[in-house]
Amino acid sequence: MAFTSAPVRASDDEFVVEPNAVVTASINGRPARMLFRGVGSSVPILNPQSANTFDIKPAFIRSGISFQIGPVRVNGRNGVARYDIGGRKQKRRVGWFEREIAPGYDGLLGPMAIAHSVVTMRLRAQRPGEQVVTLGLSTFGYLGGGVVLRSSPLTILQFDPISPTTIANAPFANELAGPLRAFFVGDVRPRLIALGVSRPVRTLQFGAPLSFGAFKIAQTDVRMQDWGRTDTIPDVAPDPDEIIVSALDKNDKRLRFIIAGADALSNCSSITYDKPKRQIRLSCLPS
């Protein structure tokens, strides 16, 4: 997808941005062009060349950060920088990986990396009849912000309006296949995940949508070969009276996640991250 500059408005309390915006920032006194995404980290993530250009010294201890995408591990570093986004000056940690995270830009910016108390993504004009769905906001470090659906094992929901389709990892799909009466449709195909790494995915259709009031998720792409089996999920819609059990080991503590894309957000006009109230508010038309 090509990204172009989009309107950005900042006030004392709120930062309003379109999800494909190029946000102009200043890092260590130099101008920077940051790509905004709902799934951005809790700190700005730079391309490696940009980290060098902005003269950011990596932390002495190489604890750094890393990104595991299926079998591919991409290592990263972090350091402290002075930056200004939307008129808010900060001195805090930034990160970068061995690979570019935002080709053509200086880095990636998410709502939790912006200092304003409230960050709103405007997806489209508000329409009559929309309802506000209020969910709890949690922060997951370098994974950014989202909603905890369950604390043990940790299961989270995030939002990425730039992504054409919703995506989940294998443990999420495997565990919820039964309760959501889910079944696979279509063939396995490659999908770019992040940092230039693609993974095989397949579409999982929910017989019973994952519902949060006016906001619903009816299907998702599933990363087929990450962690957790998906071979117990049927290829056709099961009989309504059939019970499907496809749970992981009860002691499996690995993260389960689903990231709502443009397909699930097509009825919504905005997503607001209200940090003081620890809320995510979606304004959506009931479907």
C-alpha positions, 0 to 999 in steps of 0.5 A: 500500500502506498502512503501519502501525507494525511491531515494531523491535528494536535491540541493541548490534550488530543492528537488526531490523525488518519491511520495512513498519515506521515507524521512530521517529527523532530529527532535529536534536532533533525526532521523525521518522517514517521509512518503512523499505524495503530499497531505501532510500538509504545516507543518510536521504532526507527529504520536502522539507517535513520537511527544512525542519521539521528546519531542515536547511541545504542544502549551499552547493554545489548538487551535490546529488543527482538521480533520473532515472526514464525521461525525468523528472529530479527534483533534490535537495539534501543537508545535514548533520543530527544524528539518532538511529535505534535509539539510535545518534546520528550527525551526517552527511549527509541528502538530500531531493528536490523531490518527496515520497519517502514521503508521509505520513511524514517520509522514507525509511530503508534498511538502509545508513542505519542505524548498526548493524553488522547490519540484519535485515528479518524477512519472516515466521516462519522455517520448517523446511528453510530454507537460508541464501544468502550474497551479497556486499554492496556500497554504491552511495552514494545507491542504497543497498546490494545485490549486484554481479552484474557489475562491467562494466557495473555490474549489481546486485541489490537487495531490496524486500519491500514491492514486490509484484513484482520490477522491472528496467530495460530494459538488464538485461532486454535483456542477459539475455533470451537467457541466461535464455530470457526472453519477455514475457507480458501487456500494457504497464501503468503502474507507480509507480516513485518520487517520484510518477513512473510508467513503462510496464512489462511482465512478463518471464518467465524460462525459466531462473530467475535462481538463487542457491541456494535463492533464485530469481527467475522473472520480473520487471516491465521498465521498457520505455522507460528505456534500452536496447531491449527490442523484440528480446525475444520475446512467446512462449516460444522453441523450446528449440533457438533462440538469441536474441541481444539484446545492447546495445552492448558499450561501453554502461556504463549501470547494469543493475539488478533489484530482487527484490520480494515475489513472488521473496521469498515463500519467504524469512523474512529478509534480513540486511545484515552490514556488517562481513562485507560480506554479504547473507544470505537465509534461504529455503526451496528451491523 
